[in-house]
């Protein structure tokens, strides 16, 4: 299972101006707690942050277990199918 934990800026990036969002509210527990409770044999958790670089939106996704990170640039706001 792939879980993306978004900051407020990243969640706003995925939402449209009409506040329609494809995101679900996270459970009230930490990442480590959710991994212990999960019965899934393989679960990936990623932190997603949205920042501005030279006035353009950039998403930074970092894996919880490995700290491997990916930067995604040239994305337009609310274009979730490109993500």
Secondary structure as GFF3:
##gff-version 3
##sequence-region A 1 83
A	DSSP	beta_strand	2	6	.	.	.	ID=ss1
A	DSSP	alpha_helix	8	14	.	.	.	ID=ss2
A	DSSP	alpha_helix	31	37	.	.	.	ID=ss3
A	DSSP	beta_strand	44	53	.	.	.	ID=ss4
A	DSSP	beta_strand	56	63	.	.	.	ID=ss5
A	DSSP	beta_strand	69	73	.	.	.	ID=ss6
###
